[in-house]
């Protein structure tokens, strides 16, 4: 563990950022993260897959999402929780996690029926 600027960092990969910027990186919370485009902005719902490297369950969910895209219109955005301190704290032991238009849907395994219902609801709301 490295203590810098009264913040403890267990991930030494952050050190170059600290050295280059002379300030600690900001923790990203759900409310503070950059706004992602919603279905209202692009016409297609946003399905976020919170993942990490070497996560076989995450790969399975990603494959299921890609298959489902053949029947439903939505965008997939992968979010590496290791790159976002807030998401890492929240989902460290729960990946994969799926959000639809910034709302939690499921974790650990993809609930396909629940996702289909949510996508159909969004399509009905827009139509």
GIDA-V646622 format. One record per residue. N is the residue number from 1. RES is the residue in one letter. PHI is phi in whole degrees, -180 to 180 (NA if undefined). NEAR is the number of other C-alpha atoms within 8 Angstrom. Layout:
{{N:RES:PHI:NEAR} {N:RES:PHI:NEAR}}
//
This chain:
{{1:X:NA:6} {2:X:-121:7} {3:X:-107:8} {4:X:-136:8} {5:X:49:6} {6:X:63:5} {7:X:-122:7} {8:X:-98:8} {9:X:-116:10} {10:X:-93:6} {11:X:-102:6} {12:X:-69:7} {13:X:-66:5} {14:X:-80:9} {15:X:-58:7} {16:X:-59:7} {17:X:-63:11} {18:X:-64:11} {19:X:-65:8} {20:X:-74:6} {21:X:-98:7} {22:X:60:7} {23:X:-155:8} {24:X:-71:10} {25:X:-67:7} {26:X:-88:4} {27:X:-69:7} {28:X:-100:10} {29:X:-103:9} {30:X:-57:7} {31:X:-72:4} {32:X:-95:6} {33:X:-72:7} {34:X:-58:4} {35:X:-68:4} {36:X:-97:4} {37:X:-70:8} {38:X:-99:11} {39:X:-63:10} {40:X:-66:8} {41:X:-81:6} {42:X:-123:8} {43:X:90:7} {44:X:-127:10} {45:X:-61:15} {46:X:-102:14} {47:X:-107:12} {48:X:-99:13} {49:X:-110:14} {50:X:-84:12} {51:X:-143:13} {52:X:-155:11} {53:X:-65:5} {54:X:57:4} {55:X:-117:8} {56:X:-67:6} {57:X:-63:10} {58:X:-63:12} {59:X:-63:8} {60:X:-62:8} {61:X:-65:11} {62:X:-61:9} {63:X:-63:8} {64:X:-63:9} {65:X:-64:9} {66:X:-64:8} {67:X:-66:8} {68:X:-66:8} {69:X:-64:9} {70:X:-69:7} {71:X:-109:6} {72:X:-127:7} {73:X:-93:8} {74:X:-161:9} {75:X:-101:8} {76:X:-109:9} {77:X:-126:8} {78:X:-86:8} {79:X:-120:9} {80:X:-80:10} {81:X:-64:13} {82:X:-68:8} {83:X:-90:6} {84:X:-131:10} {85:X:-56:11} {86:X:-62:10} {87:X:-68:13} {88:X:-63:11} {89:X:-64:7} {90:X:-74:6} {91:X:-116:10} {92:X:-48:9} {93:X:-107:4} {94:X:-121:8} {95:X:-68:13} {96:X:-75:13} {97:X:-127:15} {98:X:-121:13} {99:X:-117:12} {100:X:-121:12} {101:X:47:10} {102:X:69:7} {103:X:-118:6} {104:X:-57:8} {105:X:-118:10} {106:X:-165:10} {107:X:-143:10} {108:X:73:9} {109:X:-137:9} {110:X:-78:9} {111:X:-89:7} {112:X:-62:6} {113:X:-63:6} {114:X:-65:8} {115:X:-65:9} {116:X:-59:8} {117:X:-60:8} {118:X:-64:9} {119:X:-65:10} {120:X:-67:8} {121:X:-61:8} {122:X:-64:9} {123:X:-65:8} {124:X:-65:7} {125:X:-61:6} {126:X:-79:5} {127:X:-83:4}}
//
